[in-house]
Amino acid sequence: IEVVCRDKLFNDPGKLESELGGFEVVRGLMHIFGEALIRDEAGGRDPNHLPPRYRRLIHILPLASVASRYERLLRLTDYVSGMTDRFAVTRFHRLTGHSLGYESF
């Protein structure tokens, strides 16, 4: 049964593709939001120093009263890990421009 599970379930190409895609979504969200947090910290958390894209990303995150870098990155990890698969994929696609909410152009 172990061989059948490994060969037919765990190594199914469709499952592996979904799993690899999920890794990219999580990695991408952490990168996008993490970069905004680091840039925000580097500028002394003055929203006027950030380009509009980073100001908007910071605004999306539930981090208003968090002070330390560690706590902010921990909250980011909690935020992303708490997303449903569908929400994470949708958010990733919107933030990367893959889905702008239009049916067609």
C-alpha positions in Angstrom: 0.0 0.0 0.0 2.9 2.4 0.7 4.2 2.0 -2.9 0.7 2.6 -4.3 0.3 5.7 -2.2 3.7 7.1 -3.1 3.4 6.3 -6.9 -0.3 7.1 -7.4 -1.2 9.7 -4.8 1.8 11.6 -3.6 3.6 11.7 -7.0 0.6 12.4 -9.2 1.7 15.0 -11.7 -1.4 17.2 -11.2 -0.9 17.1 -7.4 2.8 18.0 -7.7 2.0 20.9 -10.1 -0.5 22.3 -7.6 1.9 21.9 -4.7 4.7 23.6 -6.6 2.4 26.4 -7.6 1.4 26.8 -4.0 5.0 27.2 -3.0 5.4 29.9 -5.6 2.3 31.7 -4.3 3.4 31.7 -0.7 7.0 32.6 -1.6 5.7 35.4 -3.8 3.4 36.9 -1.2 6.1 36.8 1.4 8.5 38.5 -1.0 6.1 41.2 -2.1 4.9 42.1 1.4 8.3 41.6 3.0 10.0 44.0 0.7 7.4 46.6 1.5 8.0 46.1 5.2 11.7 46.4 4.9 11.5 49.5 2.8 9.0 51.0 5.2 11.4 50.4 8.1 14.4 51.7 6.2 12.5 55.0 5.7 11.7 55.4 9.4 8.1 54.3 8.7 7.3 57.7 7.2 4.7 56.9 4.5 5.7 59.9 2.5 9.1 58.3 1.7 7.6 55.2 0.1 6.6 54.9 -3.5 2.8 54.5 -3.9 3.0 50.8 -4.5 4.7 50.1 -1.1 2.3 52.5 0.7 -0.6 50.5 -0.6 1.0 47.2 0.3 1.6 48.4 3.9 -2.0 49.6 4.0 -3.2 46.1 3.2 -1.3 44.4 6.0 -2.8 44.1 9.5 0.3 45.6 11.2 -0.8 49.0 12.4 0.5 49.0 15.9 3.4 46.6 15.6 6.8 48.1 16.3 9.7 45.7 15.9 10.9 44.1 12.6 10.6 40.7 14.1 6.9 41.2 15.1 6.1 42.7 11.7 7.6 39.8 9.9 5.9 37.4 12.3 2.6 39.0 11.6 3.2 38.8 7.9 3.9 35.1 8.2 0.7 34.7 10.2 -1.2 36.7 7.7 0.0 34.7 4.7 -0.2 31.3 6.4 -3.7 32.0 7.5 -5.0 32.6 4.0 -7.1 30.1 2.3 -5.6 28.6 -0.9 -8.1 30.5 -3.0 -7.6 33.8 -1.3 -3.8 33.5 -1.5 -3.8 32.7 -5.2 -6.3 35.5 -5.9 -4.2 38.0 -3.9 -1.0 36.9 -5.5 -2.5 37.1 -9.0 -3.8 40.6 -8.3 -0.6 41.9 -6.8 1.5 40.5 -9.6 -0.8 41.8 -12.3 -1.8 38.4 -13.5 -5.4 39.1 -12.7 -6.6 42.6 -12.8 -10.3 41.8 -12.3 -11.2 42.2 -16.0 -13.0 39.5 -17.9 -11.5 40.6 -21.2 -9.8 43.6 -22.7 
